[in-house]
Amino acid sequence: MSRFASFALSLIVAGTALLGAGAARAQLLFSTPPAQAAQLGKPLPAALLAQLAQASQRGLRVTQVPQPLHLEAIHGPVLGKPPVLLYVGAEFCPYCAAQRWGVTLTLLRFGRLSGLRYMLSSAHDVFPDTATVSFAQARFQSAALALQAYETADRDQKPLMRMPALAQQIFKRYDVPPHVQYAYGIPFVYLDGAYLLSQPMISPGSLAGMNWQQIAAQLDDPRSALFAAIMPRVNLLSAAICRVNGGPPATGCGAPGVRAAAAALARLPAAAH
């Protein structure tokens, strides 16, 4: 797929699986490797978060600019001050699983991120058991950026977090064509009325077969295909944040990779009022 799976598509895929015979249903639901299942919901260890922070800093040297940008300049409601990064997703969603890695790498440049938990996408959706983190209990401390993250459903597709009224309004207004390909798809990433991500940073397929530690190691390796795929897009989102908040010191806004992304960002069509 060229864009995120929508709520509807994810539910259809899951529903189709659940309508199978009892034995098939059990096989799908319990296909998660036991070692990984045992980690679900546990706090991400400090060492793994530190490795991700290090990877994020390494990415600041990447000057390649992604093409196409998959970032739209908009003129939407402002959520607060400092600028707010709004993320909407669900724990079962494999496209959200992939997107959280890029969002995490970005946030680590602008403040202190904590409360992340081990998570896997659904075992019975496309790209089953994609290793990721959950933002359901995430806390972000920064003078340069705020985070509003909503995991609307858990790994079993049960309701988890409810968006407040303004976030729902933004989601309904901008998570539809022509801003995105599919209406009400997740994940949804909105930067305080100024920018909207219209495509995922990476495909969940690029994470297939890897656990959390292996993904972190690949993200921290400038020679890896995963590093090469994600870091230009992390730099692009970083450049958008720097443009919105004025580029405060010590956030990487002056790094070569972010400056290169900012030059591309300046060429985006102006937002319609």
Backbone hydrogen bonds in HBPLUS format (Angstrom, degrees):
<---DONOR---> <-ACCEPTOR-->    atom                        ^
c    i                          cat <-CA-CA->   ^        H-A-AA   ^      H-
h    n   atom  resd res      DA  || num        DHA   H-A  angle D-A-AA Bond
n    s   type  num  typ     dist DA aas  dist angle  dist       angle   num
A0186-ILE N   A0005-ALA O   3.37 MM 181  6.35 167.8  2.38 142.4 141.8     1
A0010-SER N   A0006-SER O   2.95 MM   4  6.19 172.9  1.96 159.7 161.3     2
A0011-LEU N   A0007-PHE O   2.92 MM   4  6.11 160.4  1.96 153.4 159.1     3
A0012-ILE N   A0008-ALA O   2.87 MM   4  6.09 151.7  1.95 148.6 156.8     4
A0013-VAL N   A0009-LEU O   2.92 MM   4  6.17 167.0  1.93 157.8 160.3     5
A0014-ALA N   A0010-SER O   2.96 MM   4  6.15 166.6  1.98 149.0 153.0     6
A0015-GLY N   A0011-LEU O   2.74 MM   4  5.77 158.4  1.78 144.2 151.5     7
A0016-THR N   A0012-ILE O   2.85 MM   4  5.99 156.6  1.90 150.3 155.7     8
A0017-ALA N   A0013-VAL O   3.20 MM   4  6.47 157.3  2.25 144.9 150.4     9
A0018-LEU N   A0014-ALA O   3.00 MM   4  6.28 156.4  2.06 150.4 157.1    10
A0019-LEU N   A0015-GLY O   3.13 MM   4  6.30 128.4  2.41 141.7 153.5    11
A0019-LEU N   A0016-THR O   3.33 MM   3  5.35 142.5  2.48  96.0 106.1    12
A0020-GLY N   A0017-ALA O   3.21 MM   3  5.69 166.1  2.23 113.8 117.9    13
A0025-ARG N   A0021-ALA O   2.87 MM   4  6.13 158.9  1.91 158.2 165.1    14
A0026-ALA N   A0022-GLY O   2.98 MM   4  6.20 162.3  2.02 150.4 154.4    15
A0027-GLN N   A0023-ALA O   2.98 MM   4  6.21 156.8  2.04 147.0 153.5    16
A0028-LEU N   A0024-ALA O   3.00 MM   4  6.26 156.4  2.06 149.6 155.2    17
A0029-LEU N   A0025-ARG O   2.93 MM   4  6.14 167.8  1.94 156.7 160.0    18
A0030-PHE N   A0026-ALA O   2.97 MM   4  5.97 146.6  2.09 148.1 155.3    19
A0036-GLN N   A0033-PRO O   3.01 MM   3  5.48 126.2  2.31 112.3 125.5    20
A0037-ALA N   A0033-PRO O   2.91 MM   4  6.13 164.3  1.93 159.0 164.3    21
A0038-ALA N   A0034-PRO O   2.97 MM   4  6.07 148.2  2.08 147.3 153.8    22
A0039-GLN N   A0036-GLN O   2.98 MM   3  5.33 148.6  2.08 108.4 117.8    23
A0040-LEU N   A0037-ALA O   3.28 MM   3  5.45 150.0  2.37 104.0 112.0    24
A0042-LYS N   A0039-GLN O   3.02 MM   3  5.65 165.2  2.04 142.4 144.7    25
A0041-GLY N   A0118-TYR O   2.89 MM  77  5.21 170.8  1.90 144.1 142.8    26
A0118-TYR N   A0042-LYS O   2.86 MM  76  5.58 162.5  1.89 163.0 165.2    27
A0044-LEU N   A0116-LEU O   2.93 MM  72  5.63 163.6  1.96 142.1 140.2    28
A0048-LEU N   A0045-PRO O   3.13 MM   3  5.49 124.2  2.46 105.0 117.8    29
A0049-LEU N   A0045-PRO O   3.16 MM   4  6.51 160.7  2.20 154.5 160.1    30
A0050-ALA N   A0046-ALA O   2.85 MM   4  6.03 152.7  1.92 148.2 156.3    31
A0051-GLN N   A0047-ALA O   3.02 MM   4  6.24 145.8  2.14 137.8 146.6    32
A0052-LEU N   A0048-LEU O   3.07 MM   4  6.38 151.7  2.16 144.3 151.5    33
A0053-ALA N   A0049-LEU O   2.93 MM   4  6.24 151.6  2.01 146.0 154.1    34
A0054-GLN N   A0050-ALA O   2.94 MM   4  6.19 153.8  2.01 144.9 151.8    35
A0055-ALA N   A0051-GLN O   2.88 MM   4  6.13 155.3  1.94 145.4 152.6    36
A0056-SER N   A0052-LEU O   2.88 MM   4  6.12 156.3  1.94 147.5 153.6    37
A0057-GLN N   A0053-ALA O   3.11 MM   4  6.41 153.1  2.19 144.2 150.5    38
A0058-ARG N   A0054-GLN O   2.99 MM   4  6.33 152.6  2.07 148.8 156.5    39
A0059-GLY N   A0055-ALA O   3.02 MM   4  6.32 148.1  2.13 148.1 156.7    40
A0060-LEU N   A0057-GLN O   3.18 MM   3  5.41 151.8  2.26 104.6 112.7    41
A0061-ARG N   A0058-ARG O   3.22 MM   3  6.08 170.1  2.23 122.0 125.0    42
A0062-VAL N   A0059-GLY O   3.07 MM   3  5.42 165.2  2.09 114.0 118.8    43
A0257-GLY N   A0060-LEU O   2.74 MM 197  4.87 149.7  1.83 165.8 155.2    44
A0198-SER N   A0070-HIS O   3.10 MM 128  5.19 162.8  2.13 125.1 130.1    45
A0072-GLU N   A0196-LEU O   2.86 MM 124  5.14 170.9  1.87 151.0 153.8    46
A0196-LEU N   A0072-GLU O   2.89 MM 124  5.14 141.9  2.04 141.8 153.2    47
A0074-ILE N   A0194-ALA O   2.82 MM 120  5.01 166.9  1.84 125.1 129.5    48
A0076-GLY N   A0193-GLY O   2.87 MM 117  3.94 165.2  1.90 118.5 123.3    49
A0146-ALA N   A0083-PRO O   2.79 MM  63  6.02 155.7  1.84 158.0 160.9    50
A0192-ASP N   A0084-VAL O   2.98 MM 108  5.06 128.9  2.25 172.8 170.5    51
A0085-LEU N   A0146-ALA O   2.82 MM  61  6.17 164.8  1.84 154.5 155.7    52
A0148-GLN N   A0085-LEU O   2.99 MM  63  6.18 168.2  2.01 153.5 152.4    53
A0086-LEU N   A0190-TYR O   2.81 MM 104  5.06 173.5  1.82 163.7 161.8    54
A0190-TYR N   A0086-LEU O   2.94 MM 104  5.06 159.9  1.98 146.4 152.9    55
A0087-TYR N   A0148-GLN O   2.87 MM  61  6.25 165.3  1.89 159.0 162.4    56
A0150-TYR N   A0087-TYR O   2.94 MM  63  6.25 154.1  2.00 148.8 156.9    57
A0088-VAL N   A0188-PHE O   2.89 MM 100  4.99 151.0  1.98 143.5 150.3    58
A0188-PHE N   A0088-VAL O   2.85 MM 100  4.99 150.4  1.94 145.2 153.3    59
A0089-GLY N   A0150-TYR O   2.94 MM  61  6.28 166.9  1.96 165.2 164.6    60
A0152-THR N   A0089-GLY O   2.79 MM  63  6.12 156.7  1.84 156.2 149.6    61
A0093-CYS N   A0090-ALA O   3.26 MM   3  5.53 146.2  2.38 106.7 115.6    62
A0091-GLU N   A0153-ALA O   2.87 MM  62  6.08 159.8  1.91 161.5 154.8    63
A0122-SER N   A0092-PHE O   2.97 MM  30  4.50 176.3  1.97 117.4 118.3    64
A0097-ALA N   A0093-CYS O   3.03 MM   4  6.31 149.8  2.12 142.9 151.9    65
A0098-ALA N   A0094-PRO O   3.13 MM   4  6.44 152.6  2.21 143.4 148.1    66
A0099-GLN N   A0095-TYR O   3.03 MM   4  6.20 159.8  2.07 140.9 147.1    67
A0100-ARG N   A0096-CYS O   2.93 MM   4  6.06 151.3  2.01 156.6 161.3    68
A0101-TRP N   A0098-ALA O   3.29 MM   3  5.86 140.8  2.45 109.8 118.5    69
A0103-VAL N   A0099-GLN O   3.04 MM   4  6.33 163.7  2.07 157.0 162.2    70
A0104-THR N   A0100-ARG O   2.81 MM   4  5.83 158.5  1.86 144.9 151.2    71
A0105-LEU N   A0101-TRP O   3.00 MM   4  6.24 164.3  2.03 150.4 154.0    72
A0106-THR N   A0102-GLY O   3.04 MM   4  6.23 150.2  2.13 142.1 150.2    73
A0107-LEU N   A0103-VAL O   2.89 MM   4  6.14 168.1  1.90 157.6 159.9    74
A0108-LEU N   A0104-THR O   3.05 MM   4  6.21 156.6  2.11 154.6 160.1    75
A0109-ARG N   A0106-THR O   3.04 MM   3  5.63 158.7  2.09 115.7 122.4    76
A0110-PHE N   A0107-LEU O   2.93 MM   3  5.39 152.5  2.00 115.2 123.5    77
A0112-ARG N   A0141-GLN O   2.87 MM  29  5.09 159.8  1.91 150.0 151.0    78
A0141-GLN N   A0112-ARG O   2.89 MM  29  5.09 161.9  1.92 144.8 150.7    79
A0114-SER N   A0139-ARG O   2.87 MM  25  5.18 161.2  1.91 156.1 159.9    80
A0139-ARG N   A0114-SER O   2.78 MM  25  5.18 160.7  1.82 141.4 142.1    81
A0134-SER N   A0117-ARG O   2.84 MM  17  5.22 145.6  1.96 141.2 151.4    82
A0119-MET N   A0132-THR O   3.09 MM  13  5.21 150.9  2.17 137.9 129.8    83
A0132-THR N   A0119-MET O   2.85 MM  13  5.21 153.4  1.92 163.1 154.7    84
A0121-SER N   A0130-THR O   3.01 MM   9  5.09 149.3  2.11 127.4 136.7    85
A0129-ASP N   A0122-SER O   3.09 MM   7  5.66 154.7  2.15 117.9 125.6    86
A0138-ALA N   A0135-PHE O   3.08 MM   3  4.75 168.4  2.10 103.8 106.8    87
A0161-MET N   A0151-GLU O   3.07 MM  10  5.61 121.0  2.43 132.8 144.8    88
A0160-LEU N   A0152-THR O   2.99 MM   8  5.14 159.6  2.03 117.2 116.7    89
A0154-ASP N   A0158-LYS O   2.81 MM   4  5.43 153.5  1.88 149.7 156.7    90
A0157-GLN N   A0154-ASP O   2.94 MM   3  5.11 157.9  1.99 116.3 117.5    91
A0168-GLN N   A0164-PRO O   3.00 MM   4  6.24 159.3  2.05 158.1 164.8    92
A0169-GLN N   A0165-ALA O   2.92 MM   4  6.16 153.7  1.99 147.6 155.2    93
A0170-ILE N   A0166-LEU O   2.97 MM   4  6.24 158.4  2.02 151.2 156.2    94
A0171-PHE N   A0167-ALA O   2.91 MM   4  6.08 164.7  1.93 150.5 155.1    95
A0172-LYS N   A0168-GLN O   2.94 MM   4  6.12 164.4  1.96 152.5 155.9    96
A0173-ARG N   A0169-GLN O   3.01 MM   4  6.12 143.1  2.15 140.6 150.9    97
A0174-TYR N   A0170-ILE O   2.92 MM   4  5.99 161.4  1.95 159.1 162.2    98
A0175-ASP N   A0171-PHE O   2.93 MM   4  5.36 147.9  2.04 140.8 146.8    99
A0184-TYR N   A0175-ASP O   2.60 MM   9  5.10 165.0  1.62 173.6 170.4   100
A0179-HIS N   A0176-VAL O   3.00 MM   3  5.87 125.1  2.32 140.4 138.8   101
A0180-VAL N   A0176-VAL O   3.32 MM   4  5.51 148.9  2.43 105.5 112.4   102
A0197-LEU N   A0189-VAL O   3.12 MM   8  5.58 167.7  2.13 154.0 157.9   103
A0191-LEU N   A0195-TYR O   2.83 MM   4  5.06 175.3  1.83 152.7 154.0   104
A0194-ALA N   A0191-LEU O   2.85 MM   3  5.74 168.1  1.86 141.1 143.8   105
A0195-TYR N   A0191-LEU O   3.40 MM   4  5.06 157.3  2.45 123.9 130.4   106
A0206-SER N   A0203-SER O   2.99 MM   3  5.61 154.5  2.06 116.3 122.7   107
A0207-LEU N   A0204-PRO O   3.00 MM   3  5.41 160.9  2.03 112.8 119.0   108
A0208-ALA N   A0205-GLY O   3.30 MM   3  5.17 165.9  2.32 102.9 106.9   109
A0210-MET N   A0207-LEU O   3.19 MM   3  5.83 157.4  2.24 143.6 142.7   110
A0215-ILE N   A0211-ASN O   2.97 MM   4  6.22 158.0  2.02 154.4 160.6   111
A0216-ALA N   A0212-TRP O   2.95 MM   4  6.19 167.1  1.96 152.9 156.3   112
A0217-ALA N   A0213-GLN O   2.96 MM   4  6.15 154.1  2.03 143.4 150.6   113
A0218-GLN N   A0214-GLN O   2.99 MM   4  6.23 153.8  2.06 145.1 151.8   114
A0219-LEU N   A0215-ILE O   2.85 MM   4  6.12 158.1  1.90 155.2 161.8   115
A0220-ASP N   A0216-ALA O   3.00 MM   4  6.12 135.1  2.20 139.3 150.9   116
A0221-ASP N   A0218-GLN O   3.17 MM   3  5.12 164.0  2.20 105.0 108.6   117
A0224-SER N   A0221-ASP O   2.93 MM   3  5.52 169.6  1.94 125.9 129.4   118
A0228-ALA N   A0224-SER O   3.17 MM   4  6.44 163.2  2.20 145.5 150.0   119
A0229-ALA N   A0225-ALA O   2.95 MM   4  6.11 142.1  2.10 141.5 151.5   120
A0230-ILE N   A0226-LEU O   3.01 MM   4  6.15 164.1  2.04 155.5 158.4   121
A0231-MET N   A0227-PHE O   3.11 MM   4  5.80 166.1  2.13 149.4 153.8   122
A0233-ARG N   A0230-ILE O   3.04 MM   3  5.49 125.9  2.35 110.2 123.8   123
A0234-VAL N   A0230-ILE O   2.96 MM   4  6.23 148.8  2.05 152.5 162.3   124
A0235-ASN N   A0231-MET O   2.87 MM   4  6.05 158.7  1.92 152.7 158.0   125
A0236-LEU N   A0232-PRO O   3.03 MM   4  6.22 140.9  2.19 131.2 141.7   126
A0237-LEU N   A0233-ARG O   3.02 MM   4  6.25 164.3  2.04 147.8 150.3   127
A0238-SER N   A0234-VAL O   2.89 MM   4  6.05 154.7  1.95 145.2 153.4   128
A0239-ALA N   A0235-ASN O   2.83 MM   4  6.03 152.4  1.91 143.6 150.6   129
A0240-ALA N   A0236-LEU O   3.02 MM   4  6.33 150.0  2.12 145.1 153.1   130
A0241-ILE N   A0237-LEU O   3.00 MM   4  6.31 156.1  2.06 148.2 154.3   131
A0242-CYS N   A0238-SER O   2.86 MM   4  6.15 160.3  1.90 152.3 158.1   132
A0243-ARG N   A0239-ALA O   2.93 MM   4  6.12 147.5  2.04 141.6 150.3   133
A0244-VAL N   A0240-ALA O   3.06 MM   4  6.30 146.7  2.17 142.9 151.5   134
A0244-VAL N   A0241-ILE O   3.11 MM   3  5.12 119.6  2.49  94.2 109.1   135
A0245-ASN N   A0241-ILE O   2.87 MM   4  6.09 163.1  1.90 159.9 163.8   136
A0246-GLY N   A0242-CYS O   2.94 MM   4  5.52 117.4  2.34 135.8 145.4   137
A0247-GLY N   A0242-CYS O   2.86 MM   5  4.22 112.6  2.33 124.8 133.9   138
A0255-ALA N   A0252-GLY O   3.06 MM   3  5.22 167.0  2.08 112.6 116.3   139
A0259-ARG N   A0255-ALA O   2.92 MM   4  6.11 159.9  1.96 161.2 167.8   140
A0260-ALA N   A0256-PRO O   3.00 MM   4  6.18 157.7  2.05 148.4 153.8   141
A0261-ALA N   A0257-GLY O   3.10 MM   4  6.28 155.1  2.16 138.9 145.8   142
A0262-ALA N   A0258-VAL O   2.81 MM   4  5.98 149.6  1.90 144.5 153.5   143
A0263-ALA N   A0259-ARG O   3.08 MM   4  6.34 146.3  2.20 143.8 151.3   144
A0264-ALA N   A0260-ALA O   3.39 MM   4  6.74 151.5  2.48 141.3 147.7   145
A0265-LEU N   A0261-ALA O   2.88 MM   4  6.13 152.4  1.96 147.7 156.7   146
A0266-ALA N   A0262-ALA O   2.97 MM   4  6.17 144.2  2.10 144.8 152.5   147
A0267-ARG N   A0264-ALA O   3.07 MM   3  5.41 149.4  2.16 105.5 114.7   148
A0268-LEU N   A0265-LEU O   3.10 MM   3  5.48 167.8  2.11 113.8 117.2   149
